[in-house]
Amino acid sequence: MLFVVICVAVACLVGIAVCCCLPCIIAILYAVTDQEGATEEEIDRLPKFKFRRIGNFEKLNGEAQASEGLMTECNTHAPTEHVISQDDAECCICLSVYDNGAELRGLPCHHHFHCSCIDKWLYINATCPLCKFNILKPSNQIGTSVV
């Protein structure tokens, strides 16, 4: 009987200790992780593109269907153009198909998203949501896959 009382008392003490210390442990672990957001200046240095559809575009059951597109770089003297496939013509953050004239932002890992979607993400976490490429430390991640 005494053994049971001791076990219950120890279990209660451990439970109380975990409940009191768990928030502190979580806060310390979160502070240790390398999840820092980007500044507005760092985000503005990333290239912006305008999307233009270059294939058939249909609405099926009222929903837009992706089609092949062309991304043209904005704010440059010699804009570059990138053709993107039908599968890549949607934002992986909001899951919406790129509309004609949509403003996109390209990351150093060559993934692209709506400017409004990726800017919000990068303020919180300065990594690509798809491949985790850190836009603040691009020089140390040369082997990252490109899509």
N, CA, C and O atoms as a GROMACS GRO file, in nm:
protein
  588
    1MET      N    1   0.082  -0.119   0.000
    1MET     CA    2   0.000   0.000   0.000
    1MET      C    3   0.087   0.127   0.000
    1MET      O    4   0.059   0.223  -0.071
    2LEU      N    5   0.192   0.124   0.081
    2LEU     CA    6   0.284   0.237   0.086
    2LEU      C    7   0.352   0.259  -0.049
    2LEU      O    8   0.374   0.373  -0.090
    3PHE      N    9   0.385   0.150  -0.119
    3PHE     CA   10   0.448   0.157  -0.251
    3PHE      C   11   0.357   0.229  -0.350
    3PHE      O   12   0.405   0.312  -0.428
    4VAL      N   13   0.229   0.200  -0.348
    4VAL     CA   14   0.132   0.263  -0.438
    4VAL      C   15   0.123   0.413  -0.410
    4VAL      O   16   0.119   0.493  -0.502
    5VAL      N   17   0.120   0.450  -0.284
    5VAL     CA   18   0.112   0.591  -0.246
    5VAL      C   19   0.236   0.665  -0.294
    5VAL      O   20   0.226   0.777  -0.345
    6ILE      N   21   0.352   0.604  -0.277
    6ILE     CA   22   0.477   0.667  -0.322
    6ILE      C   23   0.478   0.682  -0.474
    6ILE      O   24   0.517   0.786  -0.525
    7CYS      N   25   0.434   0.580  -0.546
    7CYS     CA   26   0.429   0.586  -0.694
    7CYS      C   27   0.335   0.696  -0.740
    7CYS      O   28   0.369   0.771  -0.833
    8VAL      N   29   0.220   0.708  -0.678
    8VAL     CA   30   0.123   0.811  -0.716
    8VAL      C   31   0.181   0.950  -0.685
    8VAL      O   32   0.166   1.042  -0.765
    9ALA      N   33   0.246   0.964  -0.572
    9ALA     CA   34   0.306   1.093  -0.535
    9ALA      C   35   0.416   1.133  -0.633
    9ALA      O   36   0.423   1.249  -0.675
   10VAL      N   37   0.502   1.038  -0.670
   10VAL     CA   38   0.609   1.065  -0.766
   10VAL      C   39   0.550   1.101  -0.902
   10VAL      O   40   0.597   1.194  -0.968
   11ALA      N   41   0.447   1.029  -0.944
   11ALA     CA   42   0.381   1.058  -1.072
   11ALA      C   43   0.322   1.198  -1.071
   11ALA      O   44   0.332   1.270  -1.170
   12CYS      N   45   0.260   1.238  -0.961
   12CYS     CA   46   0.204   1.372  -0.950
   12CYS      C   47   0.313   1.479  -0.956
   12CYS      O   48   0.297   1.581  -1.023
   13LEU      N   49   0.423   1.456  -0.887
   13LEU     CA   50   0.534   1.551  -0.889
   13LEU      C   51   0.593   1.565  -1.029
   13LEU      O   52   0.623   1.676  -1.074
   14VAL      N   53   0.609   1.453  -1.098
   14VAL     CA   54   0.661   1.456  -1.236
   14VAL      C   55   0.563   1.531  -1.326
   14VAL      O   56   0.605   1.612  -1.409
   15GLY      N   57   0.434   1.505  -1.311
   15GLY     CA   58   0.332   1.573  -1.391
   15GLY      C   59   0.334   1.723  -1.369
   15GLY      O   60   0.326   1.800  -1.465
   16ILE      N   61   0.344   1.765  -1.244
   16ILE     CA   62   0.349   1.908  -1.212
   16ILE      C   63   0.476   1.971  -1.269
   16ILE      O   64   0.472   2.081  -1.323
   17ALA      N   65   0.588   1.901  -1.256
   17ALA     CA   66   0.715   1.953  -1.309
   17ALA      C   67   0.708   1.971  -1.460
   17ALA      O   68   0.755   2.072  -1.513
   18VAL      N   69   0.651   1.873  -1.529
   18VAL     CA   70   0.640   1.882  -1.675
   18VAL      C   71   0.548   1.997  -1.714
   18VAL      O   72   0.580   2.073  -1.805
   19CYS      N   73   0.435   2.011  -1.646
   19CYS     CA   74   0.341   2.118  -1.678
   19CYS      C   75   0.402   2.256  -1.654
   19CYS      O   76   0.376   2.349  -1.730
   20CYS      N   77   0.482   2.269  -1.550
   20CYS     CA   78   0.542   2.399  -1.519
   20CYS      C   79   0.662   2.429  -1.609
   20CYS      O   80   0.684   2.545  -1.646
   21CYS      N   81   0.737   2.329  -1.644
   21CYS     CA   82   0.860   2.350  -1.719
   21CYS      C   83   0.841   2.341  -1.870
   21CYS      O   84   0.923   2.393  -1.946
   22LEU      N   85   0.735   2.276  -1.916
   22LEU     CA   86   0.716   2.255  -2.060
   22LEU      C   87   0.713   2.386  -2.138
   22LEU      O   88   0.779   2.394  -2.242
   23PRO      N   89   0.640   2.489  -2.094
   23PRO     CA   90   0.643   2.614  -2.171
   23PRO      C   91   0.784   2.673  -2.182
   23PRO      O   92   0.821   2.728  -2.285
   24CYS      N   93   0.861   2.661  -2.074
   24CYS     CA   94   0.999   2.712  -2.077
   24CYS      C   95   1.084   2.632  -2.175
   24CYS      O   96   1.164   2.689  -2.249
   25ILE      N   97   1.067   2.502  -2.175
   25ILE     CA   98   1.143   2.414  -2.266
   25ILE      C   99   1.108   2.446  -2.411
   25ILE      O  100   1.196   2.455  -2.496
   26ILE      N  101   0.979   2.463  -2.439
   26ILE     CA  102   0.936   2.495  -2.576
   26ILE      C  103   0.992   2.630  -2.619
   26ILE      O  104   1.039   2.644  -2.732
   27ALA      N  105   0.989   2.729  -2.531
   27ALA     CA  106   1.042   2.862  -2.564
   27ALA      C  107   1.191   2.856  -2.594
   27ALA      O  108   1.239   2.920  -2.688
   28ILE      N  109   1.265   2.778  -2.516
   28ILE     CA  110   1.409   2.765  -2.539
   28ILE      C  111   1.436   2.694  -2.671
   28ILE      O  112   1.523   2.737  -2.747
   29LEU      N  113   1.364   2.587  -2.699
   29LEU     CA  114   1.384   2.515  -2.825
   29LEU      C  115   1.349   2.602  -2.945
   29LEU      O  116   1.418   2.598  -3.046
   30TYR      N  117   1.244   2.682  -2.934
   30TYR     CA  118   1.206   2.770  -3.044
   30TYR      C  119   1.314   2.876  -3.067
   30TYR      O  120   1.345   2.910  -3.181
   31ALA      N  121   1.370   2.930  -2.958
   31ALA     CA  122   1.475   3.032  -2.970
   31ALA      C  123   1.602   2.976  -3.032
   31ALA      O  124   1.674   3.047  -3.100
   32VAL      N  125   1.629   2.848  -3.008
   32VAL     CA  126   1.751   2.785  -3.058
   32VAL      C  127   1.740   2.756  -3.208
   32VAL      O  128   1.840   2.760  -3.279
   33THR      N  129   1.619   2.727  -3.256
   33THR     CA  130   1.603   2.695  -3.398
   33THR      C  131   1.636   2.817  -3.482
   33THR      O  132   1.621   2.931  -3.439
   34ASP      N  133   1.682   2.791  -3.604
   34ASP     CA  134   1.725   2.897  -3.694
   34ASP      C  135   1.609   2.937  -3.786
   34ASP      O  136   1.614   2.912  -3.906
   35GLN      N  137   1.506   2.997  -3.730
   35GLN     CA  138   1.392   3.041  -3.809
   35GLN      C  139   1.377   3.191  -3.795
   35GLN      O  140   1.302   3.239  -3.710
   36GLU      N  141   1.446   3.263  -3.877
   36GLU     CA  142   1.436   3.408  -3.873
   36GLU      C  143   1.373   3.455  -4.003
   36GLU      O  144   1.396   3.397  -4.109
   37GLY      N  145   1.294   3.559  -3.994
   37GLY     CA  146   1.231   3.613  -4.112
   37GLY      C  147   1.322   3.710  -4.185
   37GLY      O  148   1.422   3.756  -4.131
   38ALA      N  149   1.285   3.741  -4.308
   38ALA     CA  150   1.361   3.836  -4.389
   38ALA      C  151   1.307   3.976  -4.368
   38ALA      O  152   1.190   3.994  -4.332
   39THR      N  153   1.391   4.075  -4.390
   39THR     CA  154   1.347   4.215  -4.381
   39THR      C  155   1.283   4.254  -4.514
   39THR      O  156   1.294   4.183  -4.613
   40GLU      N  157   1.217   4.369  -4.513
   40GLU     CA  158   1.154   4.418  -4.636
   40GLU      C  159   1.258   4.443  -4.745
   40GLU      O  160   1.232   4.416  -4.862
   41GLU      N  161   1.375   4.494  -4.707
   41GLU     CA  162   1.481   4.520  -4.805
   41GLU      C  163   1.531   4.390  -4.868
   41GLU      O  164   1.555   4.384  -4.989
   42GLU      N  165   1.547   4.287  -4.787
   42GLU     CA  166   1.594   4.158  -4.840
   42GLU      C  167   1.491   4.097  -4.935
   42GLU      O  168   1.527   4.037  -5.036
   43ILE      N  169   1.365   4.112  -4.902
   43ILE     CA  170   1.259   4.059  -4.989
   43ILE      C  171   1.252   4.138  -5.118
   43ILE      O  172   1.234   4.080  -5.225
   44ASP      N  173   1.267   4.271  -5.109
   44ASP     CA  174   1.260   4.356  -5.229
   44ASP      C  175   1.376   4.330  -5.325
   44ASP      O  176   1.365   4.362  -5.444
   45ARG      N  177   1.486   4.274  -5.277
   45ARG     CA  178   1.599   4.241  -5.365
   45ARG      C  179   1.570   4.120  -5.454
   45ARG      O  180   1.638   4.100  -5.555
   46LEU      N  181   1.471   4.040  -5.418
   46LEU     CA  182   1.437   3.923  -5.500
   46LEU      C  183   1.363   3.969  -5.625
   46LEU      O  184   1.286   4.065  -5.619
   47PRO      N  185   1.387   3.903  -5.738
   47PRO     CA  186   1.325   3.949  -5.863
   47PRO      C  187   1.174   3.930  -5.866
   47PRO      O  188   1.120   3.835  -5.810
   48LYS      N  189   1.108   4.026  -5.934
   48LYS     CA  190   0.963   4.019  -5.956
   48LYS      C  191   0.939   3.988  -6.103
   48LYS      O  192   1.016   4.028  -6.190
   49PHE      N  193   0.830   3.918  -6.128
   49PHE     CA  194   0.794   3.879  -6.264
   49PHE      C  195   0.646   3.907  -6.287
   49PHE      O  196   0.567   3.907  -6.193
   50LYS      N  197   0.610   3.929  -6.414
   50LYS     CA  198   0.470   3.935  -6.455
   50LYS      C  199   0.441   3.805  -6.528
   50LYS      O  200   0.519   3.760  -6.611
   51PHE      N  201   0.327   3.746  -6.497
   51PHE     CA  202   0.288   3.620  -6.559
   51PHE      C  203   0.195   3.649  -6.676
   51PHE      O  204   0.104   3.732  -6.667
   52ARG      N  205   0.219   3.578  -6.786
   52ARG     CA  206   0.132   3.588  -6.903
   52ARG      C  207   0.104   3.447  -6.952
   52ARG      O  208   0.196   3.369  -6.973
   53ARG      N  209  -0.021   3.416  -6.969
   53ARG     CA  210  -0.063   3.283  -7.015
   53ARG      C  211  -0.032   3.268  -7.164
   53ARG      O  212  -0.056   3.359  -7.242
   54ILE      N  213   0.022   3.152  -7.204
   54ILE     CA  214   0.055   3.130  -7.345
   54ILE      C  215  -0.004   2.999  -7.397
   54ILE      O  216   0.047   2.942  -7.492
   55GLY      N  217  -0.108   2.954  -7.336
   55GLY     CA  218  -0.173   2.830  -7.381
   55GLY      C  219  -0.322   2.843  -7.366
   55GLY      O  220  -0.374   2.951  -7.335
   56ASN      N  221  -0.391   2.734  -7.387
   56ASN     CA  222  -0.535   2.734  -7.367
   56ASN      C  223  -0.565   2.747  -7.218
   56ASN      O  224  -0.502   2.683  -7.134
   57PHE      N  225  -0.663   2.831  -7.190
   57PHE     CA  226  -0.704   2.850  -7.051
   57PHE      C  227  -0.854   2.826  -7.046
   57PHE      O  228  -0.931   2.890  -7.117
   58GLU      N  229  -0.893   2.733  -6.962
   58GLU     CA  230  -1.034   2.698  -6.956
   58GLU      C  231  -1.083   2.704  -6.813
   58GLU      O  232  -1.006   2.690  -6.718
   59LYS      N  233  -1.213   2.726  -6.800
   59LYS     CA  234  -1.274   2.718  -6.668
   59LYS      C  235  -1.360   2.593  -6.668
   59LYS      O  236  -1.449   2.576  -6.751
   60LEU      N  237  -1.332   2.507  -6.574
   60LEU     CA  238  -1.404   2.381  -6.562
   60LEU      C  239  -1.482   2.386  -6.431
   60LEU      O  240  -1.423   2.398  -6.323
   61ASN      N  241  -1.615   2.377  -6.441
   61ASN     CA  242  -1.702   2.386  -6.323
   61ASN      C  243  -1.678   2.516  -6.246
   61ASN      O  244  -1.685   2.517  -6.123
   62GLY      N  245  -1.651   2.623  -6.317
   62GLY     CA  246  -1.631   2.752  -6.253
   62GLY      C  247  -1.492   2.772  -6.196
   62GLY      O  248  -1.464   2.880  -6.144
   63GLU      N  249  -1.405   2.672  -6.202
   63GLU     CA  250  -1.270   2.685  -6.148
   63GLU      C  251  -1.170   2.701  -6.262
   63GLU      O  252  -1.181   2.636  -6.366
   64ALA      N  253  -1.074   2.788  -6.240
   64ALA     CA  254  -0.970   2.811  -6.340
   64ALA      C  255  -0.879   2.690  -6.349
   64ALA      O  256  -0.844   2.630  -6.247
   65GLN      N  257  -0.839   2.655  -6.469
   65GLN     CA  258  -0.746   2.546  -6.492
   65GLN      C  259  -0.613   2.605  -6.536
   65GLN      O  260  -0.610   2.702  -6.612
   66ALA      N  261  -0.505   2.548  -6.491
   66ALA     CA  262  -0.372   2.599  -6.524
   66ALA      C  263  -0.342   2.581  -6.671
   66ALA      O  264  -0.390   2.487  -6.735
   67SER      N  265  -0.261   2.671  -6.724
   67SER     CA  266  -0.210   2.657  -6.860
   67SER      C  267  -0.066   2.705  -6.859
   67SER      O  268  -0.022   2.772  -6.766
   68GLU      N  269   0.007   2.668  -6.964
   68GLU     CA  270   0.147   2.708  -6.974
   68GLU      C  271   0.156   2.860  -6.971
   68GLU      O  272   0.066   2.930  -7.017
   69GLY      N  273   0.267   2.912  -6.917
   69GLY     CA  274   0.279   3.056  -6.906
   69GLY      C  275   0.420   3.105  -6.926
   69GLY      O  276   0.515   3.027  -6.937
   70LEU      N  277   0.432   3.237  -6.929
   70LEU     CA  278   0.560   3.303  -6.949
   70LEU      C  279   0.578   3.404  -6.836
   70LEU      O  280   0.492   3.488  -6.812
   71MET      N  281   0.690   3.395  -6.768
   71MET     CA  282   0.724   3.491  -6.662
   71MET      C  283   0.824   3.590  -6.719
   71MET      O  284   0.932   3.550  -6.765
   72THR      N  285   0.790   3.719  -6.717
   72THR     CA  286   0.880   3.823  -6.766
   72THR      C  287   0.926   3.907  -6.648
   72THR      O  288   0.844   3.959  -6.571
   73GLU      N  289   1.058   3.920  -6.633
   73GLU     CA  290   1.114   3.993  -6.520
   73GLU      C  291   1.077   4.141  -6.529
   73GLU      O  292   1.081   4.200  -6.636
   74CYS      N  293   1.042   4.199  -6.415
   74CYS     CA  294   1.004   4.340  -6.407
   74CYS      C  295   1.122   4.425  -6.362
   74CYS      O  296   1.218   4.374  -6.303
   75ASN      N  297   1.115   4.554  -6.391
   75ASN     CA  298   1.210   4.654  -6.340
   75ASN      C  299   1.354   4.628  -6.380
   75ASN      O  300   1.446   4.653  -6.302
   76THR      N  301   1.377   4.578  -6.501
   76THR     CA  302   1.513   4.560  -6.551
   76THR      C  303   1.521   4.617  -6.692
   76THR      O  304   1.420   4.629  -6.762
   77HIS      N  305   1.642   4.654  -6.733
   77HIS     CA  306   1.662   4.709  -6.867
   77HIS      C  307   1.653   4.600  -6.973
   77HIS      O  308   1.605   4.624  -7.083
   78ALA      N  309   1.700   4.481  -6.940
   78ALA     CA  310   1.693   4.368  -7.031
   78ALA      C  311   1.617   4.254  -6.962
   78ALA      O  312   1.678   4.163  -6.907
   79PRO      N  313   1.483   4.261  -6.966
   79PRO     CA  314   1.406   4.161  -6.892
   79PRO      C  315   1.425   4.020  -6.948
   79PRO      O  316   1.428   3.998  -7.069
   80THR      N  317   1.438   3.926  -6.857
   80THR     CA  318   1.449   3.786  -6.897
   80THR      C  319   1.311   3.723  -6.890
   80THR      O  320   1.226   3.764  -6.813
   81GLU      N  321   1.292   3.622  -6.973
   81GLU     CA  322   1.164   3.551  -6.976
   81GLU      C  323   1.188   3.405  -6.946
   81GLU      O  324   1.287   3.346  -6.991
   82HIS      N  325   1.097   3.347  -6.870
   82HIS     CA  326   1.105   3.206  -6.835
   82HIS      C  327   0.971   3.141  -6.867
   82HIS      O  328   0.866   3.188  -6.822
   83VAL      N  329   0.974   3.034  -6.944
   83VAL     CA  330   0.852   2.958  -6.972
   83VAL      C  331   0.830   2.863  -6.855
   83VAL      O  332   0.922   2.793  -6.813
   84ILE      N  333   0.707   2.861  -6.805
   84ILE     CA  334   0.676   2.766  -6.698
   84ILE      C  335   0.565   2.673  -6.744
   84ILE      O  336   0.472   2.714  -6.814
   85SER      N  337   0.578   2.550  -6.705
   85SER     CA  338   0.484   2.447  -6.750
   85SER      C  339   0.347   2.466  -6.686
   85SER      O  340   0.332   2.543  -6.591
   86GLN      N  341   0.251   2.395  -6.737
   86GLN     CA  342   0.116   2.399  -6.684
   86GLN      C  343   0.114   2.358  -6.537
   86GLN      O  344   0.041   2.416  -6.457
   87ASP      N  345   0.194   2.258  -6.502
   87ASP     CA  346   0.198   2.210  -6.363
   87ASP      C  347   0.257   2.313  -6.268
   87ASP      O  348   0.221   2.316  -6.150
   88ASP      N  349   0.346   2.398  -6.318
   88ASP     CA  350   0.411   2.499  -6.233
   88ASP      C  351   0.340   2.634  -6.236
   88ASP      O  352   0.385   2.727  -6.170
   89ALA      N  353   0.231   2.646  -6.309
   89ALA     CA  354   0.162   2.773  -6.325
   89ALA      C  355   0.059   2.796  -6.215
   89ALA      O  356  -0.050   2.848  -6.240
   90GLU      N  357   0.094   2.758  -6.094
   90GLU     CA  358   0.008   2.787  -5.979
   90GLU      C  359   0.093   2.811  -5.856
   90GLU      O  360   0.204   2.759  -5.844
   91CYS      N  361   0.039   2.888  -5.766
   91CYS     CA  362   0.109   2.923  -5.642
   91CYS      C  363   0.091   2.809  -5.542
   91CYS      O  364  -0.021   2.770  -5.510
   92CYS      N  365   0.202   2.757  -5.494
   92CYS     CA  366   0.197   2.644  -5.400
   92CYS      C  367   0.161   2.688  -5.259
   92CYS      O  368   0.142   2.604  -5.171
   93ILE      N  369   0.150   2.817  -5.235
   93ILE     CA  370   0.110   2.865  -5.102
   93ILE      C  371  -0.042   2.877  -5.094
   93ILE      O  372  -0.104   2.821  -5.004
   94CYS      N  373  -0.102   2.949  -5.189
   94CYS     CA  374  -0.248   2.967  -5.185
   94CYS      C  375  -0.321   2.866  -5.273
   94CYS      O  376  -0.444   2.859  -5.271
   95LEU      N  377  -0.246   2.789  -5.352
   95LEU     CA  378  -0.300   2.685  -5.440
   95LEU      C  379  -0.389   2.741  -5.551
   95LEU      O  380  -0.476   2.671  -5.602
   96SER      N  381  -0.367   2.868  -5.588
   96SER     CA  382  -0.443   2.930  -5.697
   96SER      C  383  -0.361   2.929  -5.825
   96SER      O  384  -0.239   2.941  -5.823
   97VAL      N  385  -0.432   2.916  -5.936
   97VAL     CA  386  -0.369   2.924  -6.067
   97VAL      C  387  -0.327   3.068  -6.091
   97VAL      O  388  -0.399   3.161  -6.052
   98TYR      N  389  -0.211   3.089  -6.154
   98TYR     CA  390  -0.167   3.225  -6.185
   98TYR      C  391  -0.260   3.285  -6.290
   98TYR      O  392  -0.285   3.225  -6.394
   99ASP      N  393  -0.311   3.405  -6.262
   99ASP     CA  394  -0.393   3.477  -6.357
   99ASP      C  395  -0.303   3.557  -6.450
   99ASP      O  396  -0.188   3.585  -6.416
  100ASN      N  397  -0.356   3.594  -6.565
  100ASN     CA  398  -0.282   3.682  -6.656
  100ASN      C  399  -0.249   3.811  -6.584
  100ASN      O  400  -0.336   3.871  -6.521
  101GLY      N  401  -0.124   3.854  -6.592
  101GLY     CA  402  -0.081   3.978  -6.528
  101GLY      C  403  -0.047   3.964  -6.380
  101GLY      O  404  -0.016   4.063  -6.315
  102ALA      N  405  -0.051   3.843  -6.327
  102ALA     CA  406  -0.018   3.821  -6.186
  102ALA      C  407   0.127   3.859  -6.160
  102ALA      O  408   0.215   3.832  -6.242
  103GLU      N  409   0.151   3.920  -6.046
  103GLU     CA  410   0.286   3.957  -6.007
  103GLU      C  411   0.345   3.844  -5.924
  103GLU      O  412   0.292   3.807  -5.820
  104LEU      N  413   0.456   3.789  -5.972
  104LEU     CA  414   0.521   3.675  -5.907
  104LEU      C  415   0.657   3.717  -5.853
  104LEU      O  416   0.717   3.813  -5.902
  105ARG      N  417   0.704   3.645  -5.754
  105ARG     CA  418   0.839   3.668  -5.702
  105ARG      C  419   0.916   3.538  -5.717
  105ARG      O  420   0.868   3.431  -5.680
  106GLY      N  421   1.038   3.549  -5.772
  106GLY     CA  422   1.124   3.433  -5.788
  106GLY      C  423   1.225   3.426  -5.674
  106GLY      O  424   1.278   3.528  -5.632
  107LEU      N  425   1.251   3.307  -5.626
  107LEU     CA  426   1.351   3.286  -5.521
  107LEU      C  427   1.480   3.235  -5.584
  107LEU      O  428   1.478   3.188  -5.698
  108PRO      N  429   1.593   3.243  -5.514
  108PRO     CA  430   1.721   3.195  -5.569
  108PRO      C  431   1.719   3.047  -5.606
  108PRO      O  432   1.798   3.003  -5.689
  109CYS      N  433   1.629   2.970  -5.547
  109CYS     CA  434   1.618   2.827  -5.577
  109CYS      C  435   1.531   2.804  -5.702
  109CYS      O  436   1.507   2.689  -5.739
  110HIS      N  437   1.486   2.910  -5.766
  110HIS     CA  438   1.406   2.909  -5.889
  110HIS      C  439   1.261   2.868  -5.868
  110HIS      O  440   1.192   2.840  -5.965
  111HIS      N  441   1.213   2.864  -5.745
  111HIS     CA  442   1.070   2.847  -5.721
  111HIS      C  443   1.006   2.985  -5.728
  111HIS      O  444   1.072   3.086  -5.703
  112HIS      N  445   0.878   2.990  -5.762
  112HIS     CA  446   0.809   3.118  -5.777
  112HIS      C  447   0.671   3.109  -5.714
  112HIS      O  448   0.610   3.002  -5.708
  113PHE      N  449   0.623   3.224  -5.667
  113PHE     CA  450   0.496   3.232  -5.596
  113PHE      C  451   0.436   3.369  -5.621
  113PHE      O  452   0.505   3.459  -5.668
  114HIS      N  453   0.306   3.386  -5.589
  114HIS     CA  454   0.247   3.519  -5.589
  114HIS      C  455   0.328   3.607  -5.494
  114HIS      O  456   0.369   3.561  -5.388
  115CYS      N  457   0.351   3.731  -5.532
  115CYS     CA  458   0.427   3.822  -5.444
  115CYS      C  459   0.362   3.834  -5.307
  115CYS      O  460   0.430   3.826  -5.205
  116SER      N  461   0.232   3.853  -5.305
  116SER     CA  462   0.165   3.872  -5.176
  116SER      C  463   0.177   3.748  -5.087
  116SER      O  464   0.189   3.761  -4.966
  117CYS      N  465   0.173   3.630  -5.146
  117CYS     CA  466   0.182   3.506  -5.068
  117CYS      C  467   0.322   3.486  -5.013
  117CYS      O  468   0.339   3.462  -4.893
  118ILE      N  469   0.423   3.495  -5.099
  118ILE     CA  470   0.560   3.464  -5.055
  118ILE      C  471   0.615   3.574  -4.965
  118ILE      O  472   0.695   3.546  -4.876
  119ASP      N  473   0.575   3.699  -4.986
  119ASP     CA  474   0.624   3.807  -4.900
  119ASP      C  475   0.580   3.785  -4.756
  119ASP      O  476   0.659   3.800  -4.663
  120LYS      N  477   0.454   3.748  -4.736
  120LYS     CA  478   0.404   3.719  -4.600
  120LYS      C  479   0.483   3.605  -4.539
  120LYS      O  480   0.519   3.610  -4.421
  121TRP      N  481   0.510   3.502  -4.619
  121TRP     CA  482   0.585   3.385  -4.570
  121TRP      C  483   0.727   3.425  -4.530
  121TRP      O  484   0.775   3.387  -4.423
  122LEU      N  485   0.794   3.502  -4.617
  122LEU     CA  486   0.934   3.537  -4.593
  122LEU      C  487   0.952   3.630  -4.474
  122LEU      O  488   1.058   3.628  -4.411
  123TYR      N  489   0.853   3.712  -4.441
  123TYR     CA  490   0.863   3.795  -4.320
  123TYR      C  491   0.872   3.708  -4.195
  123TYR      O  492   0.935   3.747  -4.097
  124ILE      N  493   0.810   3.591  -4.199
  124ILE     CA  494   0.809   3.500  -4.084
  124ILE      C  495   0.927   3.404  -4.089
  124ILE      O  496   0.992   3.379  -3.988
  125ASN      N  497   0.953   3.349  -4.208
  125ASN     CA  498   1.055   3.245  -4.223
  125ASN      C  499   1.125   3.267  -4.357
  125ASN      O  500   1.060   3.259  -4.461
  126ALA      N  501   1.253   3.295  -4.356
  126ALA     CA  502   1.327   3.332  -4.476
  126ALA      C  503   1.373   3.212  -4.558
  126ALA      O  504   1.483   3.213  -4.613
  127THR      N  505   1.290   3.110  -4.566
  127THR     CA  506   1.323   2.992  -4.646
  127THR      C  507   1.213   2.966  -4.748
  127THR      O  508   1.098   3.005  -4.728
  128CYS      N  509   1.248   2.899  -4.856
  128CYS     CA  510   1.150   2.859  -4.957
  128CYS      C  511   1.055   2.758  -4.893
  128CYS      O  512   1.100   2.664  -4.828
  129PRO      N  513   0.924   2.776  -4.910
  129PRO     CA  514   0.830   2.682  -4.850
  129PRO      C  515   0.834   2.542  -4.914
  129PRO      O  516   0.784   2.446  -4.856
  130LEU      N  517   0.894   2.531  -5.032
  130LEU     CA  518   0.901   2.400  -5.098
  130LEU      C  519   1.029   2.325  -5.067
  130LEU      O  520   1.024   2.208  -5.030
  131CYS      N  521   1.144   2.390  -5.082
  131CYS     CA  522   1.271   2.318  -5.068
  131CYS      C  523   1.353   2.361  -4.946
  131CYS      O  524   1.460   2.306  -4.922
  132LYS      N  525   1.303   2.457  -4.869
  132LYS     CA  526   1.369   2.506  -4.747
  132LYS      C  527   1.501   2.579  -4.774
  132LYS      O  528   1.583   2.592  -4.683
  133PHE      N  529   1.522   2.627  -4.895
  133PHE     CA  530   1.640   2.706  -4.930
  133PHE      C  531   1.633   2.838  -4.853
  133PHE      O  532   1.532   2.907  -4.860
  134ASN      N  533   1.737   2.872  -4.780
  134ASN     CA  534   1.740   2.994  -4.701
  134ASN      C  535   1.784   3.111  -4.790
  134ASN      O  536   1.897   3.112  -4.839
  135ILE      N  537   1.696   3.208  -4.810
  135ILE     CA  538   1.728   3.320  -4.899
  135ILE      C  539   1.830   3.415  -4.837
  135ILE      O  540   1.889   3.496  -4.908
  136LEU      N  541   1.852   3.405  -4.706
  136LEU     CA  542   1.951   3.490  -4.640
  136LEU      C  543   2.091   3.434  -4.649
  136LEU      O  544   2.188   3.508  -4.631
  137LYS      N  545   2.104   3.304  -4.678
  137LYS     CA  546   2.234   3.238  -4.686
  137LYS      C  547   2.245   3.157  -4.815
  137LYS      O  548   2.270   3.037  -4.809
  138PRO      N  549   2.228   3.220  -4.930
  138PRO     CA  550   2.228   3.142  -5.055
  138PRO      C  551   2.363   3.084  -5.093
  138PRO      O  552   2.368   2.985  -5.165
  139SER      N  553   2.473   3.143  -5.046
  139SER     CA  554   2.605   3.097  -5.090
  139SER      C  555   2.642   2.960  -5.035
  139SER      O  556   2.724   2.891  -5.094
  140ASN      N  557   2.583   2.919  -4.922
  140ASN     CA  558   2.622   2.791  -4.862
  140ASN      C  559   2.529   2.677  -4.899
  140ASN      O  560   2.534   2.571  -4.838
  141GLN      N  561   2.443   2.698  -4.999
  141GLN     CA  562   2.347   2.595  -5.036
  141GLN      C  563   2.349   2.569  -5.186
  141GLN      O  564   2.244   2.562  -5.249
  142ILE      N  565   2.466   2.555  -5.242
  142ILE     CA  566   2.481   2.542  -5.386
  142ILE      C  567   2.416   2.416  -5.441
  142ILE      O  568   2.368   2.417  -5.554
  143GLY      N  569   2.415   2.309  -5.366
  143GLY     CA  570   2.364   2.181  -5.415
  143GLY      C  571   2.213   2.167  -5.413
  143GLY      O  572   2.163   2.056  -5.431
  144THR      N  573   2.138   2.275  -5.392
  144THR     CA  574   1.993   2.267  -5.384
  144THR      C  575   1.935   2.233  -5.520
  144THR      O  576   1.983   2.283  -5.622
  145SER      N  577   1.833   2.150  -5.521
  145SER     CA  578   1.770   2.113  -5.648
  145SER      C  579   1.691   2.231  -5.702
  145SER      O  580   1.640   2.313  -5.625
  146VAL      N  581   1.680   2.239  -5.832
  146VAL     CA  582   1.613   2.349  -5.900
  146VAL      C  583   1.492   2.294  -5.972
  146VAL      O  584   1.498   2.191  -6.038
  147VAL      N  585   1.380   2.366  -5.957
  147VAL     CA  586   1.256   2.327  -6.026
  147VAL      C  587   1.211   2.441  -6.112
  147VAL      O  588   1.108   2.431  -6.180
   0.00000   0.00000   0.00000
